[in-house]
């Protein structure tokens, strides 16, 4: 499980650097999702069938933090819209 967490974050950061896109663009998240689906498909081929308990834990472990970070950056207020107020 811990390897999936670290691997997901590593792919997330590398995809962000290579794409040049913000993590709020969901492009880095899409790269993590694509590679994790590929990984789980390879696991399915190697085991001969889906192992749903293991597959779901792997998916959640890999995708959780990249998704949370992408969403947090996407939903944060734009700092350019915040101007200081002079009251009085």
Phi, psi and omega in degrees: 000315182296327177294325177292321178297309181294319179297318178298317179292322179297312178299319180302311182290320178295318179296323177296315181293316182289324182278335184074008181266152176296152176292344176282353181278349183071000175295313177298322177297320179298325177294318178297315180300313181298314180291325178291320176296321175297315179301315181291328176293320177295319175301318180297317179296316181294325182268347178085351177197167177286137171249086193301321179300311180293318181297315182293319178297316179298315180299312181296316181298320183284320190267342189302299185292319175301322178293314181299315180294318178299315180293318181298316179292322180294323186267353182293151178293146178284120183294337179290337180277349183267116179243146180294142179261137175249099181262101173096000000 
